[in-house]
């Protein structure tokens, strides 16, 4: 075995930010191990361009990956071909489904939802949140290969050198799917993907209506160039679709800047955004729990503060 394999995800042929993030971190870890970095690509994407982010080789598989079984089958073939010491993947919906299957097939250990990675005594050590994000723990994976999924925005994105790299096409035999995909419906959302957004603005139940959510939160998000999210209370009330929910039962985000508007700060919501680098809260209740976790807090009426903030950002 040798090297680190990064599962590089893409959307409609364009690689997501997690691809360059993980390749950059993999290059750093590989330097400690004295090994190389390779990448895995499923479907139609410009695989050779990943050489610009540090991959010395790319393994690509073609096929229909609408079913999770096909994803796991293709990645199994790629891992066998690459024979890596470590496999890194983004903590996306696809990888959260596929990577545990891979770990089981290779009888290997796995660390999920990592926020940081390092090498100690030749082993992968992953720092990850536990107990709904209230504490962090270090998990050492002793197996070869060692698998880990990583939160988006955990590491800086690697600079693109413009280099290209050889691509090896990998064939695989798909197992019979355990489910039948009847229809695929795209989320009723648009704009910046929350999982990889550098900035996120989220609204809570205090917005009082969908109209207020749209006029205040979405307008602020547009002015900031930020992804838009919501608390569970806001999605339950119909202010925003479930796909935008942030928290223990929704998405987990880790942006450089997170603005919580009218969100009290229940533990379930904190579990989905606590690892944000800078947290700003706007709430008229000075005793709201969210203020215990913020970098900056604004105690005031969101219906007055947000329009002024948006106006300032729009210049």
Order of alpha helices (4+ residues) and beta strands (2+ residues): beta-beta-beta-alpha-beta-beta-alpha-beta-alpha-beta-beta-beta-beta-beta-beta-alpha-beta-alpha-beta-alpha-beta-beta-alpha
